[in-house]
Amino acid sequence: MPYSKPYVLCEGIRQTWWNNVPITADIINAADALHRILQEPTAERDWSTADFAVDPAGPWWSKTKNDFFQLSLDDQSWLLAKLVSTAARAAEAIEEKAVEEKWTWLWSQPSLAMPGDHYPQILRPDLVAGLDKDSCVLIDLKTTKDASNQFKNREGLKKPTDDFHEWSKRLKHSGFNPKRRWILSVSTGEEARDPHKWIGIRRRRF
């Protein structure tokens, strides 16, 4: 999936030696591929293409794919019908923010590990964007029927705030300096007042 490996950005465009691709194109192309792969006859089987396409660790950690196939057929159809259009809204918002904040790199779902009781504990923020080689921005993606209505009650931000605190702590231990924390709420409904909404999260003391 796009940015599972961190890539250099310039003005919202992924930079490589062989081509330069806007964030929006990367994400929409990936959503199109997922839409097709999840409908393949073999998608639900172990070691299917879906195992490798949907989850960062492939068949060894295929939680998202498994969650999808545990939904009812009606819910699966609803999700597939919304997948590409919702991804396009998220992509446009991310590219706009990348240009606005002058992101220099972007990384999707990095594994942030710390020692645990019996084995390392791993957390995965949705996106980490670079402001320079060590300063970064944390982004948590949410979908909702209408982004303009999400988190009107500030009490609803308690769990996301706790998540950002843990992600920030682990990034700091790795030498990064999280400067900003955003929730990107993306509307799934065509009739929504706002296609997306950025919600800033205050920093907690460590």
N, C-alpha and C positions, 0 to 999 in steps of 0.2 A: 504494500500500500504506500501511497505517497508519503515521503518524509519519515518513514520508519528508520531510514538512515538520514542523519542531519545533512541538509544541503545549504549552500550559500545562497542568499537572496540579494537582489538589487531591485528596488522599486517594485516589490511584490512579484518578482520573476525569479524562478529557480535558475541558477547558473551552473552549467556543466561545460566541459570542454567540447562535447559533441552537439549540445543544443541548449537553448534558453526557453523555458516554458512558464507562462503565468500560473500562479497558484490556482486560479479558477479553473484553468484547463486541466491541470493535474487532478484536482478533486473530482470534477465532473467525469473525466475519463475513468477514474477509479470507481465512481458510483455506477456508471454504465456497466462496467465489468462485473461488479458485485451483483447488480440486478440480473445479469445473464447467468452468472455462476450459481447463484442461489436457487435458480429454477432448473438447473440440470438434473436429470433423473438420478444421478449418483451423488448429488450434493450432500445428502444426509449420511452417507457412509463414512466410516473411518478412512483417513488418508485420501479423501476426495480433494478436488481442486479447491472447494470451499474451505477446507481445513487450512490450507496454506494462504488463501486470499483474505480471509476474514480476521484471523487472530494473529497477533505479532509472533507468538511462539508456535504457530502451526498446530499440527495434531497433538503436540505435547501439552498444549494449554488452549483447548478449543472451546472456551466458555461461551464466547459470543455466538458462535455458530450453533452450539448446543441450545443456548437460550432461544434462538430464533426458531429452531425446529420443535421446541416444546410449546410454542404458541399454537393456538387453534388455526385451522386453515384460513378462516376469515381474517384473523389478526395478521397472519403471514401475508395475505393478499393486500391488506390495508397498508402494511409496512412497505411492501414492494412498490405499491402505487405511489407512495410518498417519498421513496428513497432518493430518486434522482433530483426532483424539484427541491427537496429540503437540503440536500447536499449542495445544490447550486446556490441557494441562499446563504448557507454557511460559507461557501467558498468566496463569494463576493464580499461578504463582511470581513473575512480573514485577509483577503488581498488588500482591501481598503485600509484596514488597520496596519498592515505591514508597510504600506506606503506612508501612512500618516506618522507612524512611530519609527520609521526608518529601520525596520528589522534587517539584520545582516545574515541571519540563518534561521532555519526552522527545523524542529525535531518533533516527530509524532510518537506519543506513547513510549517515552524512554523508560527503561526499567531502573527504578531507584531503589537500591538495596541497603539494608542495615542489618546488623546481627540480630537474630531472633533466638528463641529458647532452644529450638532443635535444628533449625535451618534458617537461612536468610529470609527476612521479611521483604517483600517486593511491593512497591506501589507504582502506578503508572498514571501520571497526569496526562490529559488529552494532548496538549501541545506545550512545548517550550520554545519561545522565540528569542533570538539573540539581539541585543542592542549593541554589543561589541563582543570581544572574545570571552568575557566572563559575566558581564551584566546581562540579565535576561528577563523575560516576561512569562508568567504562567497563565495558561488559558484552560478553562474547564468548559466543555461544550454541553449544552442542554437543549432538548427539543421540547416544545410545548405547542398547544393549539394556537395561542396568541402570545407572542413575546412581550407585548405591552403590559400584560397582566401578571407575568411571573415575578415572584418575590416582592409583591407590593407590601406584604407583611415581612418586616425585617427579621422577625424571629425565624422565618424559613431559611435564612442564610446561615444559621448556626452550623449545620453539618458541612456545607461547602467551605465555611471559614476554617473549620477544623482540618479539612482536607488540605487546603492551601498552606496551613501552618506546617503540616507534616511534609508536604512536597518541598516547601521552602527550606525546611531544616535539612532535609536530605541533600538538596542541591548545594546548600552552603557547605555541608561536609565534603562535597566533591570539588569545592573551589569556585562555585558559581555565586553570583550576587543577584538574587531576585529583586527587581526594582518595582515591578507592577504585577498586579493580580487581577485577572478579568474572568467573569463568567460571560460566555457568549450564548445567549438564549435565542434559538432559531425557531421561527413559527413553521408548523407543518400545514396549517390551514391557508388555503388560497385567499380566504376572506379576512385574514388577520389584518389589524390596523398597522402593525409593524412587522416587516419581514424578519427583522432581528433586533436585538437590543444588547448593548454592552453594559455590564453591571460591575462597577469597581468594588474590590474587596479590600478592606482596610488591613494593614499589616498588624499582626499580633507581636507582642514582645516575646522573645525567646527565653 
